[in-house]
Amino acid sequence: MTGRGTALVRRPTPDLAEGIVTHLERVPVDTDLAAEQHAGYRAALADAGWDVREVEPAPGCPDATFVEDSVVVVDRLAVLTRSGAPARRAEVAGTEAAVRELGLDVVRIEGEGTLDGGDVLQVGRTVYVGRGGRTNAEGIRQLRAHVAPLGRTVVPIGLRAVLHLKSAVTALPDGTFLALPELLEPGVLPVSRPVDEEPGCHVVPLGGDRVLMSAAAPRTADRLADLGFTPVVVDIGEFEKLEGCVTCLSVLVPA
């Protein structure tokens, strides 16, 4: 690995428009534009010092471009997930090959457990896990067993009418939460900064003061700049039509 580490990504496929939509009304997706937007996303990661590596496509899995859902990386451990959406479980094989190439140790969620990576938010040594439509109690229990030896504490959070935990909250490099509080079980998270643009609660810390975020949250970008962060803004509008966000499209494995 070079630079800050490796960013795993998966290009969208021509069937992207057939991806699962749960809480949004389905609207047409321009797959050519999505491909251009994904190229811009990859370029932003590379410009920030990440070694961008592509995970093999998963034929018949239009949601596979949301690669974050297929694995949770904690230190040098890769926890392969078992999605609460059965149609997405075939995505994991390609991700497993990619993390093994990086030399990570590999475990998996098994049996009746379900877990989507988009439900997992790591802040320091705390691992927050959304309990909702895609992740169940058994998946959380297995994740806790896998990461406890690494000194991590798992904290479940109930979700309200939102696909994933990271659809409602992420964290800035200093650990401050950006959240849509009305979508989360109250009283679990420490004090957070509420946002008034839904994509504004989605950030990916890229290293230093840089944070990757959506072009659909200009007011939040201005606010973060005022706070001393450097927003790296990308247009991912076609993916947002499928309930995707900037976190969904990559898995960062620090060097």
N, C-alpha and C positions, 0 to 999 in steps of 0.2 A: 504494500500500500504506500501511496505517496501523499504528500500534503497533509491535510487534516484527517484523511481516512478515505474510506470507500463509500460511495453512494450507490446503492442498488436501485435500478429503475427497470420498468418494463414498458415497452412501447405499446400504445393503443393499437388494436387490431380493427379491420374493416367492420366487424360486427359490434363495435363499441356501443352503438345506439340501442342495442338489445340488452344493455346492462340493467340490473335490478334497480327499481325505484320504489322506495318504501314510504317516505313522508312528503314527497313532492309530486306534483302532477307531471306526467310524462310530456316532454316537448321534444321537437326534432333536434337531433345532434348532427352537427356538420363534422364528419369524420376527417375530412381533409384539413379543416381548421384545427381540429383536435391534434392532429399529427404535428402541425406547425407550432401549436402551443406547447406540446410536449417537448419539442426540440428547444424551444426557448427556456423551458423549465430545466432541461438537462444542461443547457449552456450556463444558466445562473448558478447551478451547483458547481460546475467546472470552474467558473470564474471565481468562485469563493474558495477554491483550493481543494475541492473534493475530486477523487478519482472515480469517475462515473462508469459503472459497469452494468451491462444489460443482462437481465434475467431472461432465459429462454421463453418464448411465447407459450401460452397454454391454449391450444386450439379448442374452440367451443366454449371458452370462458371469457366473455366480453368484459367482465369486471376485473380481469387479471392485471390490468394496468395499475389498479390500486394495490400495488405490491405490498404496502405496509401491512395489510390485513393478514398476510400469510406467514409472518414471522415476527417475533419479539426478540430483540437482541439486548442482552444485559451483560456488560463486560465482554467476555469471550464466549458467552453461552448464547446459542440460538434456540429459542423455543418455537418450534413449528406449530402453527395453530390448527384448529379444527373449526371451521366457520359454522356459525349458526345457520347459514344459508347453505344447504347441502350442495347446491349447484356450483359453489365456489371451492369445494374441497379439492378438486383436481388441480387447482393452481399451485398447491404446495410443493409438488414434485420438482418443478423447475427452481423454486426458491431454495429447496433443500440442496440441490446441486450447486447453486451459487454460494451459499454460506459454507458448504464443505470446501469449496475451492479457496475460500478465504481462511481456511484452517480453524473455523469455529467448532466448538463442541456442540453437539446437536441432541436435543431432547424434543419430546412432542406432547401435545395434548391428545389424550386418547379416550376410548370408551364413550361414555355418555357426556363427557366434557365438551363444551363449545367455547371458543374464544376467537375474537377477531382482533388483530393488532391495532386497529383503529380505536379500540376500547382501552388501550393501555397508554398511560401518560407517566413518564418517569421524570421526577423532579428530585434531584439529589439522590438520596438512598430510599426514597419513598416511591412506590409504584402504585398509582391510582388506577383502578380498573372499573370501567362502566359495566353495570349490571343492567342489561336491557334485552333487546330483541335478538342480538347476535352472540352474546356471552352469557353463560349461565353460572350458577353457583359452583358446579363441579369443575368447570373450566377455571374459575378463580382459585378454587382449592388446589388444583394441580399446579397452576402457575406459582402460587405461594410456596408449594413444596419445592419447586425447581429453583426459585430465586432466594429462598431463605438462607441457604448455605453461602450465598454471595453477600450476605449482610443487608438484604433488601426487606423492607416492610411493605406488605400489600394491603391497600386500603380500598375496599369496594365503595362504589358510588352508584346509587340508583339513578336511572335516566328517565326523562319525561319527553315523549314524542320527539325523539331525535335518534338518528341511526347509530352513532358512535359517541363515546365520551369526547373524543377530540373534535367532534362536530360542534361541541358546546364549550370546550375549554382547552387551552394550551398554556404554555408557560414561556415567559421571556428568559433570556440568559441569566438574569439575576434571580430567577425563581418566582417572580411575580406572575400571578395567574391573570390571563385575559379570558373573560367568561361571559356567557349568557346565563345568568343565575337561574332564570325561570325554567331552564331545561334540566336542572340538576337537583338532586336531593339536597335540601338545605342543611347547613351546619356541618358538612363534612370537610369541605375545602377551607384552608386558611383564607384570610382576607384577599379578595381579588379586585381587579379593575374591571368593572362592567364595561361592555362595548355596546354601541348602538348600531353597528353593522354586523350582520351575521358572519360574513367572511373575516371580519376584524378580529375574531377570537381565534383565528387559525394562523399560527406562526411556526416556523421551523428555525431554531437557532442554528446558524451556519458557522459559528465561531466568532470570537471577539464580540463586537457590538452589532454584527450583522444578523438580521432576521428576514427570512424569506416569507413573503405574504402575497395575498391576492390583490390584483388591480381593482377588484370590486370593493375594496375597503379604503378609499382614499383618505377619509377623515381619520381613520385609525392610524394609517401610515404617517400622516402629519403629526398626530399626537405622539406617536412613538419617536419620531424624529425630534420633537420638542423635548422628550425625556432623555435624549442622548443616544438613542439607538439608530442604526442605519438600516432602514427598510430596503430590501431587495425585492422589487415588485415584479410579479409575473402575471400574465393574463392566462387564466385556466378556465375561462367561462364555459367551454364545452363540457368539461369534467364536472363543473359545479351543477350542471343540469342533471347529473346522475348522483347528486349528493356527495361528490368528491370535494376535496380541499387540498391545500398545499402539502399537508402532512401525509395524505394517502398515497402520493405518487412516488415516494422513495423510502428507503430504509438506510439510515446513516450508521455506519460502523466506524467509530473513531479509531485512529491509528494507535 
